């Protein structure tokens, strides 16, 4: 079976199944989601994501449940991963809000400002969606100036991480959105 992309509806179905399996095993779980998953479930920006970037406490029982869910739904082996831990170490503060609350599972996601800061930090080229996501978040937050963007980046990440890649990224975002931002020279 081919690995399936995870839509918002499928994500909710998976969460319900995960909640049931946690209950059957007398377990509780708290999960923080990030990246494309947040853009799918919190902002409805895209129809699906290929994987779930999340932070959660794990155990052999939870790992078994997650593998069973992958098999049940025809998902890639790495459908849920904690690779986000590396970029998260640069986040000075989190702005997490509970977005789903089941009997045995709670799911939290960062707000738009933190997501924008994280997208700028990543500044990855296509096929990653950082550019489109940053543009959507800037519009969602009704940001008009580069200074506003930089204040958000400093609040969550810190100006010391604003390097050439991020500056070039912001130059392109500003141009694409038709903003009259002063451009960085690199």
C-alpha positions as CSV (number, residue, x, y, z in Angstrom):
1,X,0.0,0.0,0.0
2,X,1.4,3.4,-0.9
3,X,2.1,5.9,1.9
4,X,-0.8,8.3,2.2
5,X,-0.6,12.1,2.7
6,X,-2.3,13.2,5.9
7,X,-5.3,15.5,5.4
8,X,-7.0,17.3,8.3
9,X,-9.8,14.8,8.3
10,X,-7.4,11.8,8.3
11,X,-5.4,13.5,11.0
12,X,-8.5,13.8,13.2
13,X,-9.4,10.1,12.5
14,X,-5.8,9.1,13.4
15,X,-6.0,11.1,16.7
16,X,-9.3,9.4,17.6
17,X,-7.7,6.0,16.9
18,X,-4.6,7.0,18.9
19,X,-6.8,8.1,21.8
20,X,-8.7,4.8,21.7
21,X,-5.5,2.8,21.7
22,X,-4.0,4.9,24.5
23,X,-7.2,4.2,26.6
24,X,-7.0,0.5,25.9
25,X,-3.4,0.5,27.3
26,X,-4.3,2.8,30.2
27,X,-1.9,5.5,28.8
28,X,-2.2,9.3,28.5
29,X,-0.3,11.4,26.0
30,X,0.3,15.0,25.3
31,X,1.6,16.0,21.9
32,X,2.9,19.3,20.5
33,X,2.6,19.5,16.7
34,X,4.6,21.7,14.4
35,X,5.4,22.5,10.7
36,X,3.1,21.4,7.9
37,X,0.7,19.7,10.3
38,X,-0.1,23.1,11.9
39,X,-0.5,24.7,8.5
40,X,-3.0,22.0,7.6
41,X,-5.1,21.7,10.8
42,X,-4.9,25.2,12.3
43,X,-4.7,27.4,9.2
44,X,-6.2,25.3,6.5
45,X,-3.5,26.5,4.1
46,X,-2.9,23.2,2.4
47,X,-4.9,20.0,1.9
48,X,-2.4,17.6,3.5
49,X,1.0,17.0,4.9
50,X,3.3,14.0,4.3
51,X,4.2,13.6,8.0
52,X,3.5,14.8,11.5
53,X,6.3,16.8,13.2
54,X,5.6,16.4,16.9
55,X,7.1,16.3,20.3
56,X,5.8,13.8,22.8
57,X,6.9,11.4,25.5
58,X,7.3,7.9,24.1
59,X,7.6,4.4,25.4
60,X,7.7,0.9,23.9
61,X,3.9,0.7,24.2
62,X,3.4,4.1,22.5
63,X,5.9,3.1,19.7
64,X,3.9,-0.1,19.1
65,X,0.7,1.9,18.9
66,X,2.2,4.4,16.4
67,X,3.5,1.5,14.2
68,X,0.1,-0.1,14.3
69,X,-1.5,3.2,13.2
70,X,0.9,3.5,10.3
71,X,0.0,0.0,9.1
72,X,-3.7,0.6,9.6
73,X,-3.8,3.8,7.6
74,X,-1.1,2.9,5.0
75,X,1.2,5.6,6.3
76,X,5.0,5.8,5.8
77,X,7.0,4.3,8.7
78,X,8.1,7.8,9.7
79,X,4.6,9.3,9.5
80,X,5.2,10.8,12.9
81,X,8.6,12.0,13.9
82,X,10.4,14.1,16.5
83,X,12.9,15.6,14.0
84,X,11.6,19.0,15.0
85,X,13.6,18.8,18.2
86,X,16.6,20.2,16.4
87,X,15.1,23.5,15.2
88,X,13.1,23.8,18.5
89,X,16.3,24.2,20.4
90,X,16.6,27.6,18.9
91,X,13.1,28.7,20.0
92,X,13.4,31.1,23.0
93,X,9.7,30.7,24.0
94,X,6.8,28.7,22.9
95,X,3.2,29.9,22.4
96,X,1.3,26.7,22.5
97,X,-2.5,26.4,22.6
98,X,-4.5,23.3,23.1
99,X,-6.3,22.5,19.8
100,X,-7.7,19.0,20.6
101,X,-8.6,17.4,23.8
102,X,-9.6,13.7,23.9
103,X,-10.0,11.4,27.0
104,X,-6.4,10.2,26.8
105,X,-4.7,12.6,24.3
106,X,-4.2,16.3,24.3
107,X,-2.8,18.1,21.2
108,X,-1.1,21.5,21.3
109,X,0.1,23.7,18.5
110,X,2.0,27.0,18.3
111,X,0.3,30.2,17.3
112,X,0.8,32.1,14.1
113,X,3.6,34.3,15.3
114,X,5.7,31.4,16.5
115,X,5.0,29.5,13.3
116,X,6.2,32.5,11.3
117,X,9.4,32.7,13.3
118,X,10.0,29.0,12.8
119,X,9.4,29.2,9.1
120,X,11.8,32.1,8.7
121,X,14.4,30.1,10.8
122,X,14.0,27.1,8.4
123,X,14.0,29.2,5.2
124,X,14.1,26.0,3.1
125,X,13.7,26.0,-0.7
126,X,11.0,24.2,-2.5
127,X,9.7,21.5,-2.3
128,X,9.4,22.6,1.3
129,X,6.5,25.0,1.8
130,X,8.3,27.5,4.1
131,X,8.0,30.4,1.6
132,X,4.3,29.9,0.9
133,X,3.6,29.3,4.6
134,X,5.5,32.5,5.7
135,X,3.5,34.5,3.1
136,X,0.2,33.1,4.4
137,X,1.2,33.8,8.1
138,X,2.3,37.4,7.3
139,X,-1.1,38.0,5.6
140,X,-2.9,36.2,8.5
141,X,-1.2,38.4,11.0
142,X,-1.8,41.5,8.9
143,X,1.9,42.4,9.0
144,X,2.9,45.4,6.9
145,X,6.5,46.1,7.7
146,X,9.7,44.2,7.9
147,X,10.2,45.6,11.4
148,X,7.1,43.8,12.5
149,X,8.5,40.5,11.1
150,X,11.8,41.0,12.7
151,X,10.2,41.8,16.1
152,X,8.4,38.4,15.9
153,X,11.5,36.6,14.9
154,X,13.5,38.2,17.7
155,X,10.7,37.4,20.2
156,X,10.7,33.6,19.4
157,X,14.1,32.9,17.9
158,X,16.5,35.8,18.4
159,X,18.2,38.2,16.0
160,X,21.5,36.2,16.3
161,X,19.9,33.5,14.1
162,X,19.0,36.0,11.4
163,X,21.7,34.9,8.9
164,X,22.1,35.4,5.2
165,X,19.7,32.6,4.3
166,X,16.9,34.1,6.4
167,X,17.7,37.6,5.0
168,X,17.5,36.4,1.4
169,X,14.3,34.5,2.3
170,X,12.7,37.6,3.7
171,X,13.8,39.7,0.7
172,X,11.9,37.3,-1.6
173,X,8.9,37.1,0.7
174,X,8.6,40.9,0.8
175,X,9.0,41.2,-3.0
176,X,6.4,38.4,-3.6
177,X,3.9,40.0,-1.3
178,X,4.4,43.5,-2.8
179,X,5.7,44.9,0.4
180,X,7.9,48.0,0.4
181,X,10.3,46.5,2.8
182,X,13.9,47.7,3.0
183,X,15.9,44.8,1.5
184,X,18.8,43.2,3.3
185,X,22.1,43.2,1.6
186,X,24.1,40.0,2.0
